[in-house]
Each structure stands twice: as C-alpha cells, then as structure tokens.
Amino acid sequence: MERQKEQALAAALQDGKIGHLRHWLGHWQAQVEIEGRPDLRARYQAALAAVHTTSDRDDPAFRTATTELRAVEAEARRTVSR
C-alpha cells in the first residue's frame, strides 16, 4: 500500500494533477472497508487464494476469481462513496 501511495504521489507531481492521489485514496478506502467487513474480507481472501492457486490466466478458475475480486472491490467502493 505504501508503494502504491508513493507511485500515486510521484505521478501526481509529474503530471501536476491530483487524480492519481484520488484514485489511490479510493483504493485505500475500499481496502479498509473490505478488512472491516467479515463478509467482504472472506470473499476477497477466498478469491485471492483462488487466483494464487491457478497456474494460468486462461484457467476458468482464474477468471472467476478475478471477477469476484473486482466485485468485492466495487461493493466496497460503493459503500465508502455514500
């Protein structure tokens, strides 16, 4: 997370735009929401484990898991943006 923050800050400084920082902040807020909700955390961890146990990106299990990761992150973002 710290590395992502530093990258966002560097990009913002280079471009002169704060959009990079807003994106990082939104991502950070979603991660906090995921960690704070047992239902989302369990879904996220299961999907992440599935991603790491697949050997190929063409594996249907990989696609299913990445779709679930995106769904969990989207739900968390919707919750924090209210």
Secondary structure, DSSP 8 states (H G I E B T S, - for coil): -HHHHHHHHHHHHHHT-SHHHHHHHHHHHHHHHHHH-HHHHHHHHHHHHHHHH-S-TTSHHHHHHHHHHHHHHHHHHHHHT-
